[in-house]
Amino acid sequence: MSEHTPSTHNHDCGPLDCRVVLEQLWEYLDGELSEDTTLLIRQHLALCSSCYPQYDFEKAFLDALADCRCTRCAPHELRGRVVDALRSAGFSSTA
């Protein structure tokens, strides 16, 4: 069990409580929420010292992933060897 359980009240952090904000954090970071919900979460994060560290961590994680993206694909020969090795290990292609 986690030592930190998000509060279910808002601590004067706007109309959304911490639980709601944390449950929607990935969707917020991915830009998948309505404009109204996005604004409410942005306001909450600006005021909430409990939720902001989680937002900051998840944002840094996504930024690190983006920095790791390959700019080139692996050579076709290498891809074939990897696929063959996976097949021989019992994996099958579903695509």
N, C-alpha and C positions, 0 to 999 in steps of 0.2 A: 504494500500500500504506500502511496506517495506521501511524503511529509507535507507537501504543499497541495492543498485542495483549493481550487479557485473559489472565490466567494460567489455567492448567488445574489448579492446585492451590489449596488453600483458605486458606493463610496464617493458620491458626487462626481462620477465619471461619465455622466450623461444618462440617457434613458435605457441603454442596454446594460445588462449585468455581465459580470466577468465570464460566467459559464457560457453565455450565448456568444460572446466575442471569441472566446477560445475555440468553441465548436466550429465557428465559421472562419477561422484564421486562414486556412489553406485556400478556401474559396476567395477570400479577400485578397490574398497575395497573388492569386491567379487571375484576378479581375473578373470573377464569375458572378458577382453579386450585383443587385440593382444599384442604381446611383444613390438612392436614399439609404440603403443599408450600408453601402460603402462609406458614405459620409458619416453615418452614426458610428461605425467602427473606427474610422479615422479619428473622430472626436474623442471617443472612449480611450483609444491608445495614447492620444496626446495628454490625457489627464491621469491615466491609471498606472501607477508605479508597480502594480501586481502583474498586469497583462503585458506591459511594454517589453520586459525582458524576453518573454516567450516569442512575441512578434519579432524582436530583434534577432533572436537565435534562428527562427525559421526563415527570415529574410536573408540572413547571412548564409544559411544552408543552401537556399535556392540560388543565390549569387555565386557561391562556390561551385555548384553544379553547372551553372551556365559558363563559368570560366573553364571548366574541364571539357567542354564539348570539343570533339574532334573537328577540325576544319577540312580534313581529307578522309576519304573512306579507305579501308584496308584494301590492299591489292586483291583482285579476284581470286588469284591462286591461294592466298592465305585464307580467304573466306571459305573456299572449297575444302581446305584441309581441316578447318575448324568444324564445319558442318559434318564432314566425314567422321571426325573424332567423336562428335556428339552422337551421331547415329550408331557408331560402334559401341558407345557407352549406354545405349538403350533409349536415347532421346529421339523423338520423331518430330518432323516439321508439321506444324498445324496451319502454316500459311500457304 
